[in-house]
Amino acid sequence: MRTLKCFVFFLLLFSSFIAKAQYRVDRLITVGRSALYYEDYVLSIQYFNLAISARPYLYEPWYYRSVAKYNLDDYTGAEKDVTQAIKLNPYIDDMYDLRAICRIRQKKYSDAITDYDHAIIIAPQNRNYWFNQSICRVNLKEYDQAQKELDTIVSKWNKFAQAYTLKAEVSLYQKDTVAAAGWLDKSLEIDPYNAEAWATRGEISLSKRQWRDADKFLSKSIHLKSNVANNYVNRALARLNYNNLRGAMSDYDMAITIEPDNFLAHYNRALMRIELGDDNRAISDFDFIISKEPDNVMALYNRALLNDKTGNLKAAIRDYSAVIKVFPNFWTGLALRAQCYRRLGMTAKAELDEFKIFKAQMNKHNGVQPRWTRAKRNQLRKRSEVNLDKYNQYVVEDAPEHYEQYASQSRGKVQNRKVGMDLLPMFSITYIAPPADNLTTEQVFDRDVEKINTEENKNKKANKLYVTCSKSQIEEEQSVRLFNIIDSLTAEINKEKNTAVLGRLIFRRAIAYSVLNNYDEAISDLTTYLQIDSTSLLANAQRGVCQSMRNAFNSSQGVVTSLQQAGTLADFNIAIAKSPGKAYLYYNRGNMYASRKDYTKAIADYTTAIQKDNDLAEAYYNRGIVRLLSGDKENGIADLSKAGEFGLYDAYSIIKTQEKDK
């Protein structure tokens, strides 16, 4: 009987160890997902590394680590991790989707199609999988098969506008512009706000030389999606052809503003500047092109002509020589270079070029004309834009691609984040110093925090605390340092007997946990600290921030957080009651109200924060966003303008978007 009792006791003890270990791994995965949600990808990878080391047979940490790597553009590493996750659990369609997207980024389209075959078997009603598979067919130039698959899509989802747009795209590749126009009309009938469809419609009009129609369609695309440089380049071409020179130049300028390295915009703007007699600025455009493509013969020849025209003869000779090196029998170039040599008094070199031309003319007269080798002819055919007879013609893309963006929910399900109109985050206490070259006002001075730093300096502690509002991701070295801080503080906490000292150590560990997105542990430590020192407004303020962050993540996972939100509000209220003069506390509470869409109270708190600190740029920024969301565009833009003056330059991008929508 006693033996049986011992066996049962050890069995229960072993089970408790297993449960505890499993709980720790679950916590690592949860904290890693929280870091993933807040886009701290490097930090999230470290949490998932720990989970994988402890339980390599669990598929979740492999999958989530692959999501983090995907967001860091490590497509090879992400593919490897999600492949391991699929081996451990081959029944989750999202994982096949993620691996397919990773393979697409590596141009492994056939493998991606295989992944979508598996995903469709598991989730046949997910139209994104069908759609992405069709795009892979297009990239493999399997146009007939792509059309068949798209026919299946439109029969299953006849209101899916993008499928009709893609059918139009495939029809264009098949040289059937009539069918393409018909499919686009169908797409726009379903979704008149599809910017890509209007852009493709415009390109069809360009191909038919219907310039004003092209301008009209491309203008609609630009109105709906104003950040696509290629649309401005195409509209400029249309405008050039019906003599709207001012509009064309404006479009080229805008394309370069959006995409500074855009070849077509620089090249065509240079040609347009030549037409307008703006030679020096045309040279600057060709300088840029040649700095990116030193062997671009067309740009070199155009710059040579401009340097010749403006009197920079040595530069002209340099460029003519570069062209002649590629095309030794380019007699026009030899003649022009000879003229430059003569104007510089370099008679011998001029005569050498002139003799080559004379010899070529004699050979032609005698029936002996130099010809390019077969290799040179093949090279010329491959480089379609290299034709020196067309040096002054505007350039268009040979085969533009419009479907680089694949529909995927891998990131969206984990991130669930808005873009464009995001609020700046709350101010919180951290060990991470803001960048030394930072021009914005994302750090505030807090006497209570400075008092802690002064006391720690007396004790020769080097880990300084800051109060910052920063969206930057934690780097690997910083995260390692923070983990070391936690280990060191934990060791001290386990040995410390003095309650006051113990409280300070627990508070500092809570800060490290919060910076590492481990909000549960941070809240636990802050709660313990408040039991030791209930007068600490910093603990209430930091616990409110941590609880807000945890609430946001839990809400994204479908967890009801109304009770926790009440606790968060209580923490902010207590902190403000303890120190009503701190502007950033009102700002933080305003953020909490804004997250609950209680815009009136949020605006009131931001206003109070500004009254307490008229230089708090973040309060102007967030009040501007909230006012825009609540429909007060005029005051919202005014607030964002003020935030921009203080150095928060993202405000100007939002203002620009709002002005376009007026």
C-alpha positions in Angstrom: 0.0 0.0 0.0 2.8 2.3 0.9 4.6 1.6 -2.4 1.4 2.5 -4.3 1.1 5.8 -2.4 4.7 6.6 -3.3 4.1 5.8 -6.9 1.0 8.0 -7.0 2.9 10.8 -5.3 5.8 10.7 -7.8 3.4 10.4 -10.7 1.6 13.6 -9.5 4.9 15.4 -8.9 6.1 14.4 -12.4 2.8 15.5 -13.9 3.1 18.9 -12.2 6.6 19.4 -13.6 5.4 18.6 -17.1 2.4 21.0 -16.7 4.7 23.7 -15.4 7.2 23.3 -18.3 4.4 23.3 -20.8 3.0 26.4 -19.2 6.3 28.1 -19.6 6.5 27.2 -23.3 2.9 28.4 -23.8 3.9 31.7 -22.1 6.9 32.0 -24.4 4.7 31.5 -27.5 2.2 34.0 -26.2 4.8 36.6 -25.5 6.4 36.0 -28.8 3.1 36.5 -30.6 2.6 39.7 -28.6 6.0 40.9 -29.9 5.0 39.9 -33.4 1.8 41.9 -33.0 3.8 45.0 -32.1 6.2 44.4 -35.0 9.2 43.6 -32.8 10.2 40.8 -35.2 13.8 40.3 -33.9 12.5 40.1 -30.3 9.7 37.7 -31.3 12.2 35.4 -33.0 14.2 35.1 -29.7 11.1 34.0 -27.8 10.2 31.5 -30.5 13.8 30.2 -30.4 13.4 29.5 -26.7 10.1 27.7 -27.3 11.6 25.6 -30.1 14.6 24.6 -27.9 12.2 23.5 -25.2 9.6 21.8 -27.4 10.8 21.3 -30.9 7.8 19.1 -31.7 5.3 21.9 -31.4 4.4 23.4 -34.8 3.3 26.9 -33.5 6.7 28.4 -32.6 8.1 27.2 -36.0 5.1 28.8 -37.8 5.2 32.1 -35.9 9.0 32.3 -36.3 8.5 31.9 -40.0 6.0 34.8 -40.0 8.6 37.0 -38.2 11.3 36.1 -40.7 8.9 36.8 -43.6 8.3 40.3 -42.2 12.1 40.8 -42.1 12.3 39.8 -45.8 14.2 36.5 -44.9 12.1 34.5 -47.3 14.5 31.5 -47.3 14.6 31.2 -43.6 10.8 31.7 -43.4 10.3 28.9 -46.0 12.5 26.6 -44.0 10.7 27.2 -40.7 7.2 26.9 -42.1 8.2 23.7 -43.9 9.1 22.3 -40.5 5.8 23.5 -39.1 3.9 21.7 -42.0 5.8 18.5 -41.2 4.6 18.7 -37.6 1.0 19.6 -38.6 0.1 19.3 -42.3 -3.6 20.2 -41.8 -3.4 24.1 -41.5 -4.0 26.0 -44.7 -2.5 29.2 -43.5 0.9 27.6 -43.3 0.8 26.4 -47.0 -0.3 30.0 -47.9 2.7 31.5 -46.0 5.1 29.0 -47.6 3.7 29.8 -51.1 4.2 33.5 -50.6 7.7 32.9 -49.4 8.4 30.9 -52.6 6.7 33.5 -54.8 9.1 36.1 -53.3 11.9 33.8 -54.5 10.3 33.4 -57.9 9.7 29.7 -57.2 6.2 29.8 -58.8 5.8 26.1 -59.5 6.4 25.2 -55.9 4.0 27.9 -54.8 1.3 26.4 -57.1 1.9 23.0 -55.3 1.4 24.7 -52.0 -1.9 26.3 -53.1 -3.1 22.9 -54.3 -2.7 21.7 -50.7 -4.3 24.8 -49.2 -7.3 24.6 -51.6 -7.9 21.0 -50.5 -8.0 22.1 -46.9 -9.9 25.3 -47.5 -11.6 25.2 -50.9 -13.7 28.3 -50.2 -10.7 30.6 -49.7 -10.7 32.5 -53.0 -7.3 34.1 -52.3 -5.7 30.7 -52.8 -7.3 30.3 -56.2 -6.4 33.8 -57.1 -2.8 33.6 -56.1 -2.4 30.3 -57.9 -3.6 32.0 -61.1 -1.1 34.8 -60.7 1.7 32.2 -60.4 0.4 30.8 -63.7 0.7 34.2 -65.3 4.3 34.6 -64.0 5.1 31.2 -65.6 3.5 32.5 -68.8 1.0 29.6 -68.7 -1.7 32.0 -70.0 -4.2 29.4 -71.2 -4.2 27.5 -67.9 -4.4 30.9 -66.0 -7.5 31.8 -68.0 -9.1 28.4 -67.2 -8.5 28.8 -63.5 -9.8 32.4 -63.6 -12.9 31.1 -65.3 -13.4 28.8 -62.3 -12.9 31.7 -59.9 -15.4 34.0 -61.6 -18.0 31.2 -61.7 -17.6 30.6 -58.0 -17.2 34.3 -57.0 -18.9 36.4 -59.7 -18.5 39.6 -57.8 -14.7 39.3 -57.3 -13.5 42.3 -59.3 -9.8 41.5 -59.1 -10.4 38.2 -61.0 -11.8 40.1 -63.9 -8.9 42.5 -63.8 -6.4 39.6 -63.9 -8.3 38.1 -66.8 -7.9 41.4 -68.6 -4.2 41.4 -67.8 -3.8 37.9 -69.2 -5.7 38.9 -72.3 -3.2 41.7 -72.8 -0.4 39.2 -72.6 -2.3 37.2 -75.3 -2.5 40.4 -77.4 -6.3 40.5 -77.2 -6.9 44.1 -76.3 -10.6 43.9 -77.1 -11.2 41.1 -74.6 -9.0 42.9 -72.1 -11.1 46.0 -72.3 -14.3 44.0 -71.8 -13.0 42.3 -68.7 -11.9 45.6 -67.3 -15.3 47.1 -67.9 -16.8 44.2 -66.0 -14.3 44.6 -63.1 -15.0 48.3 -62.9 -18.7 47.7 -63.0 -18.4 45.6 -59.8 -15.7 47.8 -58.1 -15.3 51.3 -59.5 -12.7 52.0 -56.9 -10.1 49.5 -58.2 -7.1 51.6 -58.9 -5.2 48.8 -60.7 -8.1 48.2 -63.1 -8.2 51.9 -64.0 -4.4 51.9 -64.5 -4.6 48.9 -66.9 -7.5 50.5 -68.7 -5.3 53.5 -69.2 -2.5 51.4 -70.6 -4.8 49.9 -73.1 -5.7 53.4 -74.3 -2.0 54.2 -74.5 -1.4 51.2 -76.7 -4.2 52.4 -79.0 -2.8 56.0 -79.0 -6.0 57.3 -77.4 -4.1 59.9 -75.4 -7.0 61.8 -73.7 -8.8 58.6 -72.7 -5.5 57.3 -71.2 -5.1 60.5 -69.3 -8.7 60.2 -67.9 -8.3 56.5 -66.9 -4.9 57.0 -65.3 -6.1 60.1 -63.4 -8.9 58.0 -61.8 -6.3 55.4 -60.8 -4.1 58.1 -59.3 -7.0 59.6 -57.4 -7.7 56.2 -55.8 -4.1 55.3 -55.2 -1.7 58.2 -55.4 1.6 56.5 -54.6 2.2 54.4 -57.7 5.0 56.1 -59.7 4.4 54.1 -62.9 0.9 55.6 -63.2 2.4 59.2 -63.3 5.0 58.1 -65.9 2.3 56.7 -68.1 0.0 59.7 -67.7 2.9 62.0 -68.6 3.4 60.1 -71.8 -0.3 60.6 -72.7 -0.1 64.2 -71.8 3.0 64.7 -74.0 1.1 63.4 -77.0 -1.7 66.0 -76.8 0.8 68.8 -75.9 0.0 69.2 -72.2 3.6 69.8 -71.4 3.1 71.4 -68.0 1.0 68.4 -66.8 3.6 66.0 -68.2 6.5 67.6 -66.4 4.5 67.7 -63.1 3.8 64.0 -63.5 7.5 63.2 -64.0 8.4 65.3 -61.0 5.8 63.5 -58.9 6.9 60.0 -60.1 10.5 60.8 -59.0 9.3 62.2 -55.6 7.5 58.8 -55.0 10.2 56.6 -56.4 13.5 58.5 -56.6 15.3 55.7 -58.6 12.6 55.5 -61.3 14.5 55.1 -64.5 11.7 56.0 -66.9 10.7 59.1 -65.1 14.3 60.4 -65.0 15.0 59.4 -68.7 11.8 60.9 -70.1 12.0 64.0 -68.0 15.5 64.5 -69.4 14.2 64.2 -73.0 11.4 66.6 -72.2 13.8 69.1 -70.7 15.8 68.9 -73.9 12.7 69.8 -75.9 12.1 72.8 -73.6 15.7 74.0 -73.9 16.6 73.2 -70.2 19.9 71.5 -71.1 21.7 71.7 -67.8 18.9 70.1 -65.9 18.5 67.4 -68.6 22.2 66.6 -68.0 21.6 66.2 -64.3 18.9 63.6 -65.1 21.2 61.7 -67.4 23.9 62.0 -64.7 21.6 60.2 -62.3 20.7 57.5 -64.8 24.3 56.8 -65.7 25.3 56.7 -62.0 22.8 53.8 -61.6 23.5 52.3 -65.1 27.0 53.2 -66.2 26.7 51.2 -69.4 23.4 52.7 -70.6 24.4 53.6 -74.1 21.3 55.7 -74.9 21.8 57.9 -71.8 25.5 58.2 -72.6 24.8 59.4 -76.2 22.2 61.9 -75.1 24.5 63.3 -72.4 27.3 63.5 -75.0 25.1 65.6 -77.3 24.1 67.9 -74.4 27.7 68.3 -73.2 28.7 69.1 -76.8 25.9 71.6 -77.1 26.7 73.3 -73.7 30.4 73.5 -74.5 31.7 70.9 -72.1 33.8 69.3 -74.8 35.9 67.0 -72.6 32.8 65.5 -71.0 31.3 65.1 -74.5 34.4 63.3 -75.8 34.3 61.0 -72.7 30.6 60.1 -73.5 31.1 59.7 -77.2 34.0 57.4 -76.5 31.9 55.2 -74.2 29.3 54.8 -77.0 31.9 54.2 -79.7 33.5 51.5 -77.5 30.2 49.6 -77.6 29.5 50.4 -81.3 32.9 50.9 -83.1 31.1 51.5 -86.4 28.9 54.4 -85.1 30.0 56.9 -87.8 27.9 59.7 -86.5 29.5 59.4 -83.1 33.0 59.4 -84.6 32.2 62.5 -86.6 30.8 64.3 -83.6 33.9 63.3 -81.5 36.2 64.5 -84.2 34.5 67.9 -84.2 35.0 68.1 -80.4 38.7 67.2 -80.8 39.1 69.9 -83.5 37.5 72.6 -81.2 39.9 71.6 -78.5 42.9 71.8 -80.9 43.5 68.1 -80.7 44.0 67.8 -84.5 45.8 64.4 -84.6 42.9 62.6 -82.8 40.4 64.4 -84.9 42.1 63.3 -88.1 42.2 59.7 -86.8 38.4 59.6 -86.3 37.9 61.3 -89.7 40.2 58.8 -91.4 38.1 55.9 -90.0 35.0 57.5 -91.4 36.7 58.1 -94.8 37.9 54.5 -94.9 34.4 53.2 -94.1 32.9 55.3 -96.9 35.5 54.0 -99.4 34.9 50.4 -98.3 31.2 51.0 -98.8 31.8 52.4 -102.3 33.9 49.4 -103.1 31.3 47.0 -101.8 33.3 46.2 -98.6 31.1 47.4 -95.7 31.9 46.4 -92.1 29.0 44.6 -90.4 28.4 43.7 -86.8 29.2 40.2 -85.8 26.3 37.7 -85.2 27.0 38.0 -81.4 26.6 41.8 -81.6 23.4 41.5 -83.6 22.0 39.1 -81.0 23.0 41.5 -78.2 21.3 44.3 -79.9 18.0 42.4 -80.3 18.1 41.6 -76.6 18.5 45.2 -75.6 15.4 46.6 -77.2 15.9 50.2 -76.0 19.4 50.3 -77.5 18.9 51.9 -80.9 20.9 55.0 -81.5 18.6 56.1 -84.3 15.9 56.4 -81.5 18.1 58.3 -79.0 15.5 61.1 -78.7 12.4 59.0 -78.4 10.6 58.6 -75.1 10.8 55.2 -73.3 8.1 52.8 -72.2 8.3 49.5 -70.3 8.6 46.4 -72.5 6.3 44.3 -70.4 5.0 45.9 -67.2 3.8 43.7 -64.4 0.9 44.8 -62.2 0.4 41.8 -59.9 3.3 41.9 -57.5 1.0 42.1 -54.5 -0.5 38.7 -53.7 -3.5 38.4 -51.4 -2.4 36.7 -48.2 -3.7 36.5 -44.7 -0.6 35.2 -43.0 0.5 38.5 -41.8 -2.9 40.0 -41.3 -4.2 37.4 -38.9 -1.2 37.8 -36.7 -0.7 41.5 -37.0 -4.3 42.8 -37.5 -2.9 46.3 -37.7 -4.1 49.5 -39.3 -1.8 51.5 -41.5 -1.7 55.2 -42.4 -3.8 56.6 -39.6 -2.1 54.9 -36.6 -1.7 56.8 -33.4 1.7 57.3 -31.9 2.2 55.0 -29.0 2.0 55.8 -25.3 4.9 57.2 -23.3 6.5 54.5 -21.2 9.5 53.9 -19.0 12.3 52.0 -20.8 16.0 51.1 -20.8 16.3 51.9 -24.5 17.7 55.4 -25.1 16.3 57.3 -28.1 18.8 57.7 -31.1 21.3 60.4 -30.5 20.5 62.0 -33.9 16.8 61.9 -33.3 15.2 65.3 -34.2 11.7 64.6 -32.9 10.5 65.1 -29.3 9.8 61.4 -28.4 11.5 61.7 -25.0 10.2 63.7 -22.0 11.9 64.7 -18.8 10.3 63.2 -15.7 11.6 64.3 -12.2 10.6 61.0 -10.6 12.5 58.9 -13.2 15.5 61.2 -12.9 15.4 60.8 -9.1 15.6 57.0 -9.6 18.6 57.4 -12.0 20.4 59.7 -9.6 20.0 57.1 -6.8 21.2 54.3 -9.0 24.2 56.3 -10.0 25.1 56.6 -6.3 24.9 52.8 -6.2 27.0 52.6 -9.4 24.2 51.1 -11.5 24.6 51.8 -15.2 21.1 50.9 -16.4 19.5 54.4 -16.9 15.8 54.8 -17.3 14.1 57.0 -19.9 10.5 58.0 -20.6 10.0 57.8 -24.4 7.3 57.4 -27.1 9.1 55.3 -29.7 7.9 52.9 -32.4 11.3 51.6 -33.2 12.0 47.8 -33.0 14.3 46.3 -30.4 17.6 45.2 -31.9 19.1 41.8 -31.0 21.9 43.3 -28.9 19.4 45.4 -26.9 17.2 42.4 -26.3 20.2 40.3 -25.1 21.1 43.1 -22.7 17.5 43.2 -21.4 17.4 39.5 -20.8 20.7 39.8 -18.9 19.2 42.6 -16.8 16.3 40.4 -15.9 18.6 37.5 -14.9 20.7 39.8 -12.8 17.8 41.5 -11.1 16.1 38.1 -10.4 19.3 36.9 -8.7 19.4 40.0 -6.5 15.6 39.7 -5.7 16.1 36.1 -4.5 18.8 37.2 -2.1 17.4 40.6 -0.9 15.9 40.9 2.6 15.3 44.7 2.7 11.8 45.4 1.6 12.5 48.9 0.2 15.5 47.7 -1.8 13.5 44.6 -2.9 10.7 46.9 -4.2 13.2 49.0 -6.3 14.6 45.8 -7.8 11.2 44.4 -8.7 10.2 47.8 -10.3 13.3 47.7 -12.5 12.6 44.1 -13.5 9.1 45.1 -14.4 10.5 47.8 -16.8 12.7 45.2 -18.5 9.8 42.8 -18.9 7.6 45.6 -20.4 10.3 46.6 -22.9 10.6 42.9 -23.9 6.8 42.9 -24.5 6.3 40.4 -21.6 3.4 42.3 -20.2 2.0 39.6 -17.9 5.3 39.4 -16.0 5.6 43.2 -16.0 2.1 43.7 -14.6 2.7 41.0 -12.0 5.9 42.8 -10.8 4.3 46.2 -10.9 1.4 44.9 -8.8 3.8 43.5 -6.3 5.8 46.7 -6.2 2.6 48.7 -5.5 1.9 46.5 -2.6 5.3 47.6 -1.2 5.0 51.3 -2.2 1.4 52.3 -2.9 2.4 56.0 -3.5 4.4 55.3 -6.7 2.7 57.1 -9.5 5.3 55.6 -12.0 4.2 52.1 -11.1 0.5 53.0 -11.8 1.4 54.8 -15.0 3.6 51.9 -16.3 1.1 49.3 -15.3 -1.6 51.2 -17.2 0.6 51.2 -20.3 1.4 47.5 -20.0 -2.3 46.6 -19.5 -3.2 48.7 -22.6 -0.7 46.8 -24.7 -1.9 43.5 -23.4 -5.5 44.5 -24.0 -4.8 45.4 -27.6 -3.1 42.0 -28.3 -5.8 40.0 -26.5 -8.6 41.9 -28.4 -6.9 41.0 -31.7 -7.2 37.3 -30.6 -10.9 37.7 -29.9 -10.6 37.9 -26.1 -13.1 40.2 -24.3 -11.1 42.8 -22.3 -13.7 45.1 -20.8 -12.8 44.3 -17.2 -9.1 44.8 -17.9 -9.8 48.1 -19.6 -11.5 49.3 -16.4 -8.4 48.5 -14.5 -6.3 50.3 -17.0 -8.4 53.4 -16.7 -8.1 53.2 -12.9 -4.3 53.1 -13.1 -4.2 56.2 -15.3 -6.6 58.0 -13.1 -4.6 57.2 -10.0 -1.3 58.3 -11.7 -2.9 61.6 -12.8 -4.4 62.2 -9.3 -0.9 61.7 -7.8 0.8 64.0 -10.2 -1.7 66.2 -12.2 1.1 68.3 -13.7 2.6 65.5 -15.9 1.4 66.2 -19.5 2.3 62.7 -20.8 -0.1 61.0 -18.4 -3.0 62.8 -20.0 -1.6 61.9 -23.4 -1.5 58.2 -22.4 -5.1 58.3 -21.1 -6.1 60.0 -24.3 -4.6 57.1 -26.3 -6.6 54.6 -24.2 -9.8 56.5 -24.9 -8.9 56.7 -28.6 -8.4 52.9 -28.7 -12.0 52.6 -27.4 -13.2 55.1 -30.0 -14.2 57.5 -27.3 -12.9 60.4 -29.3 -14.5 63.2 -27.3 -12.7 62.2 -24.1 -9.5 61.4 -26.1 -9.5 65.0 -27.6 -10.1 66.4 -24.1 -7.1 64.6 -22.7 -4.8 65.5 -25.6 -5.9 69.1 -25.2 -5.1 69.0 -21.4 -1.7 67.5 -22.3 -1.0 70.4 -24.7 -2.0 72.9 -22.0 0.4 71.3 -19.6 3.2 71.1 -22.2 2.7 73.2 -25.3 5.7 71.5 -27.0 4.3 68.0 -26.7 4.3 67.2 -30.5 2.9 63.7 -30.0 -0.3 65.2 -28.4 -0.8 67.4 -31.5 -0.2 64.5 -33.8 -2.6 62.1 -32.1 -5.3 64.8 -31.5 -5.0 65.5 -35.2 -5.6 61.9 -36.1 -8.5 61.5 -33.7 -10.1 64.7 -35.1 -9.8 63.4 -38.6 -11.4 60.1 -37.5 -14.2 62.0 -35.9 -14.8 64.1 -39.0 -13.2 67.3 -38.0 -10.9 67.6 -41.0 -10.0 71.3 -40.6 -8.8 71.2 -37.0 -7.2 67.7 -37.6 -5.1 69.1 -40.4 -4.1 72.1 -38.2 -3.0 69.8 -35.4 -1.0 67.6 -37.8 0.6 70.7 -39.3 1.7 71.8 -35.8 3.1 68.3 -35.2 5.1 68.5 -38.4 6.6 71.8 -37.3 7.9 70.0 -34.2 9.6 67.3 -36.4 7.0 64.6 -36.7 7.2 64.6 -40.5 4.8 61.7 -41.1 2.1 64.3 -40.4 2.7 65.9 -43.7 2.1 62.6 -45.6 -1.3 62.4 -43.9 -2.1 66.0 -44.6 -1.2 65.5 -48.3 -3.7 62.5 -48.5 -6.4 64.5 -46.8 -5.9 67.5 -49.1 -6.3 65.2 -52.1 -9.5 63.8 -50.8 -11.1 67.2 -50.4 
